[in-house]
Amino acid sequence: MGFLLWCILLVLCWPLALLALVIYPIVWLILLPFRILGIAVEGVLELFRAIILLPARILRGPRTARV
């Protein structure tokens, strides 16, 4: 879908399409640290969630296998 939109932009305004083609990798590199930070924050939040829910999982007891 993105490629199709870029082709339409290339036909309508080729300088803007070429500028977008050049700027896209730069923007991707700038946003990369934020993606890594998001993965790290998500991991920390999942750890906190597991710690908070641990007493409930212990009190629930072992799961029985249903056949």
Secondary structure as the mmCIF struct_conf table of DSSP 4:
data_model
#
loop_
_struct_conf.conf_type_id
_struct_conf.id
_struct_conf.beg_label_comp_id
_struct_conf.beg_label_asym_id
_struct_conf.beg_label_seq_id
_struct_conf.end_label_comp_id
_struct_conf.end_label_asym_id
_struct_conf.end_label_seq_id
HELX_RH_AL_P HELX_RH_AL_P1 GLY A 2 LEU A 12
HELX_RH_AL_P HELX_RH_AL_P2 TRP A 14 ARG A 60
HELX_LH_PP_P HELX_LH_PP_P1 PRO A 62 ARG A 66
#
